[in-house]
Amino acid sequence: MTKENNQNNLKQIIDNLLLINLFTVIFFAIFFVFAIIMRLNGIFIFIDFIQSVWNPLVVPLITILILGAQFLGLLPVQLFSY
């Protein structure tokens, strides 16, 4: 029973981290569209911010999101039966 409880706790932690990651990626996508619109209006500060955080922050977030989705898709279904 303890092993099953530990698996459920680990699954819950991974699910929460991936959920936070998903909403962070969505936020940056919306902010990117906003920055493009502001750049077209002549305000460059938002697109400069996106360019400064793209490689160190956004690319790893997207990579973790994609790898997490693939990993969860490869896990056996028995781990997710409640």
N, C-alpha and C positions, 0 to 999 in steps of 0.2 A: 504494500500500500504506500510506503514511503517513496519508492521509486516512481510510482505513478503520480504521486503528489509533486515530486520534484520536477517531473516532466511537464506537468500542468503549470507549475510556477515559472519554469524556463520558457515555455510557450507564451505565457502571459507577458513576461518581460520583453521577449522578442516582438510580440504583436504590438505592445505599447511603443517600443522604440521605432518600429516601422511606421506606425501611425503618425507619430510626431514627425518622422522624416517625410512622409507623404505630404502633410500639411505645410511643412517648411518648403518643399519643392513647389507646391501650388502657390504659396505666397511669393516666392521668387519669380515664378512664371508671370503672375499678375503684375508684380513690380516691374518686370522686364517690359511688358506691354506698355505700362504707364511711362517708363523711361523712354521708350521709342516715341510715344506720342508727344512727350515733353521735348524730346530732341527735335522733332519736326516743327515744334513751336519756337525753337531757338534757345531752350534751356537745357544745358549740357550737364548739369551737376548730377542728375540721376543716372544717366548713362555712364558717366565716369565712375560712379559708385559701383554699378553693376560690373563694369570692366575690371575694377580693382578686386572684387570678391569672386569673380567667376571661377578662375582656376583653383584658388585655395579652398573655396567653400562650396560652390554650387555643383561643380563637376563631381566631387566625391559624394555629395548628397544624392545626385542622380544615379551614380554608380551603385551606391548602397541600396537604393530603391529597386533598381533593376535586378541586382544580384539577390536581394531578399525575396523578390517575387519569384524568381527562378528557383531558389532554394525551397521555398514553401510549396512550389508546384511539384518538386521532385520527392518530397517527403511522403511516406506512406500515409494513407488515409486513416489508419488506426490511431495515429497520434492525435488526430483532431476530433475523434468521436467523444462526445460528452456523456 
